[in-house]
């Protein structure tokens, strides 16, 4: 239980990667506060955290709103007494070629994915720096390392997260706070699965969405199989415990970005 005595916060923790990270941190010994735009799904994850014997709480947050973010951090500290680990996972996605995208599409993605990480990190640092301890983990993507067609706006937002992470890691490097980016690879959640996901959009003639999903795993990933939210949780636990790893953008992608 290497994170025993630590309090973590996971935004976007109600489902998918956020839920996987929250559960991994809890199993490693941390108390985990769960925040989401939908507080009901945050409560579901919080209940699962409590089921493994850790303290939890559910909070509503709009990460693109400074007042909402500040209220979240104040509430977490008031409830838990401290904030040691913050996983800024909340994000949104849409799919479209540059010709299909509108300026509103661009603004929405950047407001949540990039501005949201900035607002959360700023508020978290305000409570971590006086204590001279903290672990901030910003969830980026392999799409923040390699551009994907039909995801130019999403890739731009995740490239921004990686650059921002590297910069602020240097700002706080001597203050006991580490800042890293976790870059998920191909995970079978909303970006990829379903008729509206990439597997559906990139189907070949006569191919089902499921067939497309299988083909992309085999062709894009040296390991030949997709990653899971639990895989992301393993790296989050490592980054939460590591003292001298900072400013990195670490991928869990089955070898995609080799």
N, C-alpha and C positions, 0 to 999 in steps of 0.2 A: 504494500500500500504506500507507494512512494510519494503520493500527493496528500497523505494524511495531514489534516489540519489546515488545508488550503481551501479557499472558496473560489469557485469558478463561475463565470457567466458565459452563456452561449446564446448569441442572438440567432434568430432563424432556427431555434432549437426544437421546433415542434415536429419536424419530419425530416426524412432524408438524411443528408450528411450531418446536419445539425443535431439530429437525434442520435446518430451514431457516435458523434464526438461527445455529446453529453453523457451517454452511457459509458463510454470508455473512460472518461475522466472520473465518473462516479466509482467505477470498478477499481480504479487506481487509488481510490481513497479520498477524493475531493468531494466536498459539498458543492452541488451544482445548481445555480439559479438559471432558469430557462426563460428567455424572452422571445416573443414573436408578435407579428402584427395581429395574428389570430390568437388571443389569449387562451381560448379553449384547447387548441392543440398543444399550446405550451403547457397547460395543466396536465395533459395526458403524458407528456414526457416527464414532467416533474413527478408524477405518480410512479412512473417506472424507476426514476432515480431513487425515490424513497423505498422502492421495493428491493433495492440492493443494499439498504441500510444507511444511505446517505441523506443528509438534509437537503431540501430543495424548496423552490418557490417558483411561481409562475407570474410573469409580468408582460404587460402589453407595451409594445414600442413601435414607433415609426422611425426607422433609423435615418430617414431623410429630413427629419424635423429636429432642429437643435433643442427645442424645449422638451420634446418627448425623450430624447436621448439623455439629457441632463437629469430629467425626472427619474429615468430608469436607474442611472448610476446612483443617484441619491437614495432611491428606494432600496437598492441592493445593499448598499453600505449600511443603511439604517436597519435592515432586516438581518443581515449576516454579520455586521460589525467590521467587515474588511472585504477587499477585492484583491485577489492574488493573481488570478488567471482570467483573461478575457479572450474569447474566441468570437471574432467578428465575422460571422458566417452569413448573416442575412443578405439576400440578393435576389435579383429578378432576371428574367430571360425572355427574349423574344427572338424569332428567327425570321430573317429576310435579307435578300440581297441589297446592295447599296442602292439600287434603283427602286426597290420596294420601300425602303425605310423613309420615314418622315422625320422632320426635326423633332417632333414630339416623341417619337420612338427613341431617338438618340438621347434626348433630355431625360426621359424616364429612366433609362438604363444607367446613365451616368449619375443621376441624382441618388439612386439607391445604392448601386454597386461601388461607386467611387466616393461620392460625397458622404454616404453612410459610413464607410470605413473611416474617413477623416473625422467625422463628428464623434463616432464612438471612441476612436483612439484618443482624441483630444480630451474627452471627458474621463476616460480611464486613466490616462497619464496624470491627470490632475489629482487623483487619489493615490496612485501608485508611487509617484516621485517623492512625496514627503516621507513615505515609509521606506524608500530606497529598496523596494522589491516589487517586481511585477513581471508577468509574462503575457505579452499580447501576441495573438495568433490571428492574422488576417487571412481569410479564405479567399484565394485567388482562383487560378485554374490553369491547366495546360494551355488554354486559349489566351492566357496572359503571357505565354512564352512563345507560342506559335500561332499565327493568325489562321482562323478557320473561315472558309467561304460561308456566306449566309449568316455570319456572326461578327461582322466588322465592328459593330457598336459594342457588342458584348466583349469581344477581344480587347477593344480599346479601354473599356472600363477595367478589365482585369490586368492589362499592362500597367494601367495607372495605379492599381493597388500594389503591384510589385515595386514600382518605383517609389511610391510613397512609403512603403514599408522599409525599404533600404535606407531612405533618407532619414526617417525619424529614428531608426535604430542607431544611427550615428549620433543623433542629437542627444540620446539618453544613454549612450554606451557606458558611461562611467557612473551611472546612477542606480545600478542594480536592477535595471529593467531591460529585458530582451524583447525584441520585436521581430517576428518572422512571418513569412507567408507560406501557407499550405496550399499546394496546387493539385487539386483532384484531377485525375485523368478521365477515363471513360467510365462513368458510373450510371447504372441503369435507373436514373431518376428522370425528372421532367425534361432536361435538355435533350436527352437521347430517345426516350421511350414514348410510345404512342404515335398516333397518326400525325400529330402536330409537332413531334420531336424530329431530331435530325435523322433517325433511322427511317421514319416515315417519309421525310422530305427527300432523302437520298436513295430511295428504292430504285432498283433497276426494273426494266420492263418484265412483268410477270412475277415479280418478287413481292412477298408479303412484308409487312413491317417487321415481323419476327425474323424472317429470313435476312432482311437487311441488317438487323441488329447483330445477328450471328456473323454475317460476312464482315461487318466493320470491326468486330472484336478480333477476328482472325487476321484481317489485313492490316490493321493499324497498330496492333499491340504485339510485340515480340513474345509475350507470355501467352497470347491467344485467348485471354479471358478478361472480362471487365473487372474493375475494382468495385469495392463495396463501401458503404458508409462506415462500417467497422474498420476497414483498412485506414480510412482517414482518421478515425479515432486513435489508432495506434500511434500515428505520427504526432497527433495533438498531445498525447500523453508524454511522448519523448520531449517535444518542444517545451511543454510545461515544466518538465523536470530539469532540462539542460541549462547549465549556468553560463556556458561560454559559447553558445550558438546564437548568433543574432545577425539580423540583416539578410537572412537567407530566404530564397524562394524554392522550397523543397517539394518535388513532385512525387506523388504516389500514382503512377500511371502505367505500371506493367511494362516499362521500358520504352514507351512511346517517344519520349523526348530525348532518348539517347543520341 
